Amino acid sequence: MLDVEARTRYVLGDGGALLLHRHWRGERRAPSVFVGHSQPTHSGNVTDIAAALARSGFDVHAGDLRGHGGSVSARQPLGHLDRHSGWQQLISDMQTLTEIAFEDVPWEDRMMVVPNISALLTLELLKIQPDLCRNIVLISPPPNQKTLWMLANAFVKARMLICDPAKPDEHTLYHLYSFLGAHLNEKNHLADVMTPDRTIIDALVADDAAWPTPTLAYWTSIFGGFQNAWQWPRGAKVKPGTRILLMYGGEDPMMGLGSFIDPMKAWFGARGLDDVSAYRVEGARSALFLDEKRLSVSQAILSWHRDGKLAEQEAEPTATSIENLSSRIVRMFADDTAIGNELNPEDLVELCYTAIDDEGRLTEIMYRLALAISRDDRLDAAQVEQLVSTLMPHWDRSYKINRQILDNAAIGVVLQSVIERFEIGVAMLSDTGRPVFFNGSYRKALQRCASDVALPCDESVAKATENLLRRAGIGASAQATINEAVIVVENDPVGFYFRPPVLRQTGLLREGPSTILVLRNPSDRTGSTADNRLALMQLAYGLTQQEANVALKIAAGLSPEQTAAELGVSIHTVRTHLKRNYEKMGVQGQTALVSRIMSGPIGWLGA
């Protein structure tokens, strides 16, 4: 039994693309296996299953397709493909990587373990290379369902009409994974459709080379390939003796929870494949190849490969149509009487705006469309594309407003955290300086700043606030134009007045909150911990927690390289956060960033 480490190198792909290749070297003349990756993963995420196969006597190869993992560059960014030739380039990449894996290896000693998009690319290779491989394990391949092809392509084409195809599109990522995860009772992250193992999800999301937000050009290539992979030339066959194993999770949305197995078997049978097996991995979802440590997925593959045997299982789920699946999901959101005119544009537009307050309705729109497409054979791709294109501006607006509401709620949580951690006063003021909201600690701190004059009512608090701002040089006429200022009482900095971006819209309302005044007692020095600084940076400038972390490290005198080492991230990630910090804080360069921080709330905390 070998215990091997992967060797990595770069190989030259089509058009000069550099492709990362991993190799777990086996013994001489060992059978060879190629392990693929899925859309949000890369070859570095499949090391557990690859190493398990290597220890079982295989020579194991894996690699990153362009735009994934380590196969990226300035010309080929992560999560991006050429909108016109991207799918063909991926086919070429797959061909390059498998040629390396199977060089001088007899057909009967070849095996592929390929999930998701690499499964579809394997189908493409079989068209041009019928003798590609003896044993092929397809893990949760996107299914041969016309309804899904039409909906996915219509959606991304509609997005292309209103968005830059070269920019990451969170909207498409959200809707794809929400669509797949609609059946899950508990969802903490979009990636939960991949595995129920929270440790795996957290590691994947934290991986700089995985879980990107792809561009629309990427999705155009992938969704077009989804359809193309299942469309073979008339009469196309594969080499007799080729074996297929369809693996899927017991909670696998990609495979319709198992209901798409029979249509896939029938499709393969029509192409001369009579040795097609299916195996359900209980406790797994669509990325079961990530679950090797928990579920020993490789053992089922090895049993099938060597003995042609699989553990006995309960009967596979009864085959059902995409219509029934969609109807079941729609009924999670609406009663039977509300399911009728799924393609009525007026009803769908109304549903878009209902989704502003209920994001589940965004997923309902997708399933209503899928239900209608599956019910009406007369609908063609052009009609579906026209409908989705008409709907998309409303859909996009609804999604953005919903995201803003969620962001505002998150800012509210941060604000509450500031109030609790600082144990100091916080007030939200209108542009006239009148408190719209204040907490008890604010009243106490304001009283100390006003020489302990009693403030028995809200009106007295408003008057004392006006006097304090005037003493600090922020009179009524200046309040609408000042974005931030330190409040000083008798040479002691006691407060910070600022205008956070999150209050920009509410500040347009008459006497709506537009600024925040944070106060502490003149002698109080509590709240100067790292947590307090982090929370206030997030609130004052609209930074994420990691962006605030990076900014504080730079302000403390660390270089970007030292910051990356201390936070345990790549230098690329630090530079990305710095770029966003510059944009959000309105500065250019590290020197200006540090100056802005130290003259703002953090400087006040350190006073």
Secondary structure, DSSP 8 states (H G I E B T S, - for coil): ------EEEEEE-GGG-EEEEEEE--STT--EEEE---TT--GGGGHHHHHHHHHTT-EEEEE--TTSTT---SSS-TT---TTTHHHHHHHHHHHHHHHHTTT--GGGEEEEEEHHHHHHHHHHHHH-TTS-SEEEEES-----HHHHHHHHHHHHHHHHHS-TTSB-HHHHHHHHHHHTTT-S--SSGGGGT-S-HHHHHHHHH-TTSS---BHHHHHHHHHHHHHHT---TT----TT-EEEEEEETT-TTTGGGTTHHHHHHHHHTTT---EEEEEETT--TTGGG-HHHH-HHHHHHHHHHHS-----S-------HHHHHHHHHTTTS-GGG-S-TT-HHHHHHHHHHTTT-THHHHHHHHHHHHHHHH-TT--HHHHHHHHHHHHHHHHHHHHHHHHHHHHHHHHHHHHHHHHHH-SEEEEE-TTS-EEEE-HHHHHHHHHHTTT----SHHHHHHHHHHHHHHTT--TTTTTT--EEEEEETTEEEEEEE--GGGTTGGGSTT---EEEEE--TT--TT-SHHHHHHHHHHHH---HHHHHHHHHHHTT--HHHHHHHHT--HHHHHHHHHHHHHHHT--SHHHHHHHHHTTHHHHHH-
